[in-house]
């Protein structure tokens, strides 16, 4: 592995991936500083580990003696800390380049896809930890089972969430590449669905000689990428619930307590599994994790036992609390397909209860290029509150505000909320005893749940 000499300064240290880098560096004793716009549980954890964290971006945040600057892809070119690094001649790496450096010398399992990356990579890491393999891992969310989202580990395997934003996953050369699904996203960067799909093709070509691609053939986009890659000499295995797949989840039985299914490899049954995480999408994710771990020589019984105890990642179908007879849940879904899967899983998990959504759109561009899908993905909800947009790095787009979206949705009673307090009050007015309220989105909509519980009490 390329030795990293500190101090290292991280621009955007509070981001889920950047904070993982900070944690891994601190575990290796490297001095770390960083900056972000506001405090969070992740920045507080890093500070407790000895990192120096500043809030707001300024040239003065880059300490004297800094040997390396690592930046989030979301940082603008005119970021003052990037400017200071250039002025002082300090080397600058993008987040994905730094992750690739940290993973050098490991057998890499890289999990890609528009949806399900965090759950699947968390499950693989959980299985490997349960098997005593002490993996390194960098996850895109905090695992309820592992108590965090990053660990150096002592073993020879690294599990990484292979994020496609700005082609970050092209920095990785995995031994096992999982393609969960390919459904157009980040079109503010890619421009077209074809360019987005091609990025996954290029990712597939990064697999090391002797490695393998596990592609979900139930997903049209992943199947298309797999078909394109079939001309390459890369070994591929398909998985899924439908049709003819190399890895199959058969005899799937859904219940309030999760799902049971039979795992078949190449037409031969190898054992039955129970998962307590609901939803058909999770069955596919668990099948991908099982295939990957069997390729890493983990016994099936060990895998099945780990799947049975798996609770998931924070903000993925997570229980927040209950008050006044109303259950409050939270989910990270921020794409129409993810929303549909969350609602379907909720209807299965709570068949006798009304489901109410509180959704915070994530970026104006995602509202605009998925506009038609956002209008039709709410079937099954009894009511919906649309919260003001989490803008992230963007300026408002006329005609594509959260209020515009709320006004355009048909078939579900929908109201707009200007802030967290307004959203909690409107959800309280809509909810009645026995209902389940889901906060939904990738921003900070999770803040609404505790406020709603307080009102319900």
N, C-alpha and C positions, 0 to 999 in steps of 0.2 A: 504494500500500500504506500502511496505517496505520503510522506510525513507532512503533517500540517503544523507549521510553527506559528504560534500566536504572538501577540494578541490578534484575534479575529473580530472584525466589526460586522454586524449583521443589520442591514437596512430592511426594516419590516420584520423585526425580531418577534413580534406578536402573532404573526401568521402561523397557521398550523404546521406548514412544512418548514418554514424558517426556524420556528421554535424547536422543532425536532433536531435540526442541525445544531442549534445552540446547546441543546441537552446532550447530544452525542459528543460534542467537543468538550463540554464540561466534564463528562464522564471520563474523558481521556486526560483531564487535567489542563486543557488548553484555556488560556485567558480569553474571555468573551465579553464584548460590549455590544450594544445595539440600540436601535431606536424604533419607535412606532408612534402612531397618532394618539393612542390612549391605553391606559392600563387594562389588563385582563388577567384571568387566572393563569394563562400561559406565561405572561411576562412576570407575574409574581412568583411562579414556580422557578423560573430561570434566575430571578434575583436571589431566591432562597438557595439556589445552587452556586451562587457566587458571581453571576453575571452582573455587569453594570448596565442598567437600562435607562435610557432617556426618552422623554415623551415630547413629540414634535420633532421635525427634521431641521437640523442646523449643522453647519460645517464644524462647529465647536464640539459636536457629539463624537467626532472621530478622534480617539485618544492619540496622544503623542506616542510614537513607537508601534502603531498598528502595522502588522505585517501583511494582512490580507483583508479585503472587503468583499463580503458576499451580499448580493442584492436580490430582492424579490423581483420577479418579472413585471410586477405591477408598478414599480417605481418609475417615475418619469425621468427622461434624460436630463432635465434641469434640476433634479433633486440636489440640494446643496451638499449632501454628504458624498454623492457620486462626484460632484465637481471638486470637492476637497481631495478625494482619493486621486483623481486625475492630476490635480495641481501638485500633489506630493509624490506622484509616481508610485502609488500603492497599487499592486495588482488587484483587479476586480473580477470576480467570478459570478455568474448567474447561479441561482439556487440549485438548478438541476445539475450544473457542472460540479458544484460542491458535493452534492449527493453522490454523483458518479465517483468522485475521488474517494469519498468515505467508504464506498462499497467495494473498492478495488481488492481483489484477492478472495472475495466471497463468491459462493454459488448463489446467483440472484434469481429470485422469483418475483417477477414484475406483473402487477395486476392492472390492466387497462380497461377502459370502457367509459361510456357516458354516464352510467349509473352503476352503483353497487361496489365501487372500488374499495371504499373504506370497510364495509362489512366483510367483503371477501378476504382482503388482506389481513384484517383483524382476526378472522377465523383461522387463516393459515398460521399466523403467528401464535395464536392460542393453542392450536394443535401441536405445533413444534415445541412450544414451552411445556405442554402436557407430556410430550414424549421425551423430555429431558434434553432437547437438542440445543437449548440456549441460543436462539436465533438473534441476530441483529434485526431490528425492524424500524421502519419509518412509515407511519400511518397518517392518513388525512383526517383523522378524528380520534378522539380519546376512547380507548377500549375499556368497557366496563369490566372485562375479565382480566386485563393485564395492568390496569391501574394507570394507564397513560398512553402515549402515542409514539414513543421512541425508546429504544434501548440498544446499547452497544452489543450486548451478548458476548458470549465466549466461543460460540460455535462457528461453523464455516458457512452458514446459510444466512442470507439477507432477504427479508421480505420488504418490498417497497411498493407503495401506491404509485403507479406510473401515470402521472397527470398529463393530459394532452394539451393543456393551455399553453399557447405559444411554443408548441412542439417540445415541451420539456422532456417528454419520454424518449426523444431521439438521442438523448445523452446516455441512455442505458444500454447495456449489452447483456440481456438476461440469458440464463440457462433454461428457465421456464417462463414463457410469456403467456399470460391469460388474456383473452379478448372476450369480455363479458357481453358487450353490445356496442354497436356503432350507430348512434342516432344523432343527427346534426346538432351541435352546440358550439358555443364560442364563435358564432359566425361573425361577430364584430371583429374577430381576428382573421378567421379563415376565409370569409367572404362567401364561399359556396359549399354546398353539401359534398360535392365531388372532391374539393380540396381537403375537407375534413376527413373524408373516407381515406384519401390517399395518405394522410398522415399516419393512419393506422397500418396501412400497407407498409410504409417505410419503417414503422416500429417493428412489424413482424420480421422484416429483413435484418433487423439488428440482433436477432437471436444467434447465440454462439454456435459454432459448429458442434454437432452432437446434441444440441438442445432441442426443445420441443415447444410447439404452440398448442395451447388448449383453447379452442374457439367454440363459443355457444352457437350451434347451428339452428337453434330455435329463433334466434334474432336475425332478421333479414340483413341488417348491416354487417354484423359479424360474419355471417355466412358468405356475404359478397366479398369481404376482405379475404376470408379463408380461400374462396374460389380463385381470387386473383393470385394469391400466394402459392397455389397448388402447382404453378409452373416452376417454382423455386425448389431447390433440393432440401427444404426445411421440413423436418418431420412434424406432422400435424395430427392431432386427434380431436374429434368433435365431441361435444357433450350436449345433453338436453333431456327434455321430457317427451318431446314429440318425435314422430318419424323414426328413421333409422340413424342412430348415433353410436359412436364407439363406446362412450360412457353414457349410460341411461339411468335416470331416476324413474323407476316403474312402480305401479300399484301405489300411487301417491294418495294418501288419506289425510285430509285437512281436518283439524278440530280446534276448539277453543285453546287447547294446550299446545298448538303448533302444527307439526306435520310429521307423518311417518312415511318412509319410502324404501324401496328396494334398490340397491346399487348393482348395476350390471356392467361388466367390462368385456367388450368384444363378444357380446352375446352370452357370457357366463355370469350368473348371479354370484356376487361375492359377499353379500350380507345386507342386513336391514338397519336402517337408521331412524332415530327419533330426534327431531329438532324442536325446541320450544319457541323459536322465533317464527312468527306466522308468515304466510304468503308463498305463492308459487315461485315468485322471483327469488326468495331465499333458498328454496329447494335447489334451484339452478346454481346459486352461489355456493351452496354447501357441496354440490356435486363437483364443481370446479376445484374447490379447496381439497376435496377428497382425492381427486385425480392427481393434483399437484403433490400432495403429501405421500401418496402411494409411490409416485416417481422418486420421492426422496427417501424411500425405504422405511416409512413409518407404518407399523402394522395396522391393518384395518380396524381391529378392536380398539386400539388406542385412538384412532381417528373418530370412530363412532362414539366413544365415551366423551371425547372433547366436544363434538358437535352437540351432544345431549346436554352439556353443561353451559354451552355458549349463550351469553346474554346479549351480545351485540356491542355496537359502538354507541357512545354518547350521542344524543340527538338523532338516533335512528329508532323510531317507534318506541321512544323512551317515556316511561311513566313519570310525571312530574308531581302529581299529588291528587287528592280528592277532598272535596268540601261541599257541604250542602247537597250531597247526593250526586254531584257532578264530578266526573273523572277528567283530569287534564293530562293530555299527552303531548309529546313534541316530536317532530320529524323534520329532517334536513332537506326534504324534497324541494327542488327548485327548478325542475323541468316538468312540462306537462306529463310526460310518461312516468316520471317518478311520482307525481301527484296521483295519477290514476292507480299506480301500484299500491301506494299508501292507503288510498280510500278503499280499494278492493280488500286489502289486508285488514283494515279497520272493520269493514262490514262483516268479514268472516270472524274476526276476533270478538266482536260485540254485536251479534246478530239481532238482539232484541232492543238495541239502544239507538237513539238518534245520534248522528255524527254532525258536529258543527266545526267548520274550519276557520282559522284565523291565518290568512296568508300574507306574507310580506314579499312582494316581487323583488327579485335580485337583478339589478341593473336595468336601465331603460332599453338597452339594445336587446336584451333577452326577451323583454315584453314585446318589442317591435317585430323581431324576426320569427317569433313563435306566436304571434298575435292570434291567429285562427285557432291554434291548439289550446291557448289559454282560455278561450271562450267556451270550450267544450270538454274540459277535463275534470269537471266538478260533479259529474253524475254520482248520485249516492249520498251527497251531503244534504242535510235538511236546511242549512243556512251557512252563509259565508261572510266573513269580515275581511275586507282587503285593506291592509295597512299601507301607509306611505312607503314608497320604494326605498330599498337599501341601494344607494347609488354606487357604492364602491368607488371605482375610479372614473365615473362618468358624469357628464352634464345632462340635464333633462332633455328629452326629445318631445317636441310638441305633438300632442295627440296620443302619446303613449305613456301617460302618467298612471299611477295607481288609481286615481279617481276616474280617469277615462276607462280603465279596465273594469272597475267595479260597475260603472254605468252600462258597459256593453255586455256583461255576462247575463245570459238568459237561462231560465229553467231552474235556477236556485235563488232563493231570497238572498240578495247581496247588498251589503252596505260598506261605505268607505270610512276608514278611521285615520285621523291625521297624525296620531302618535300612540305610544304604548298605553297611556292612561285611557285615551279615547277607545282604543281597541278592546281593552279589558272591560270597560263599562258597556260597550256595545255587545260583547260576547256574553256578559252577565245578563243583559236584558233579553238576549235570545235564548239562553240556556234554561232548561228546566230539570227538575230532579230526574235522574236516570240517564241524562245525556252524557256524551263524551265530546270534549272540545279538544281539537288538535291545533297546536300552533305549527305552521308549515313554512319553511323557507331556509335559505342558506345564510341570511344575515344575522341580526340580533333579535329576531322575533321571539326567541326563547325567553326574553325578558317579560313578555306578556303573561306567561303562565303563572308565575308567583303573584303578580298583581291581581289576576283573575281569582286565584285561590283566596287572596285576602278579602276581596269583595264578597265572595261566596260564603266566607266565614261570618 
